Amino acid sequence: MPVVKGKSPSPWGRWALRWGAPSAAVALVSAWVLEPASVVGAVIAAGVALTALLVFVGTMPRRQQPARRGAGE
């Protein structure tokens, strides 16, 4: 993988450490580890898990189209 100006062209590594892993951990902890005992607790846990999922998906790097080679040929 080529490095441009000291940075990798793929933003996935930074994203995974900054947003991906923490969001996934929050979703898993809120749903499985806490094991809510009441309906209200279950609704709160589901809300926290869904919010973490939305952060997880919303912060994903956009897919970049590869540069087309020979477009003028």
C-alpha positions, 0 to 999 in steps of 0.5 A: 500500500503506497504512503502519500505524504507520510499518511496511508491512503486508507482511513480505515485503521484510524476510524476503527480505533477512534470510532469503530471499536468504541461504538461496537463495545458500547452496543455490546455492553449495553445489550449483553453485559448489563442484561436489563431486568425491567422493560424500561431498562431494556428500552434504555439499553436498546436506545443506547445500542441503536445510538452506538450503531448509528455512530458506528455507521455514520462515522464510517469513511466513504468509499472512494472510487479508484482513479480511472486509468486511460479514460481518454483512450 
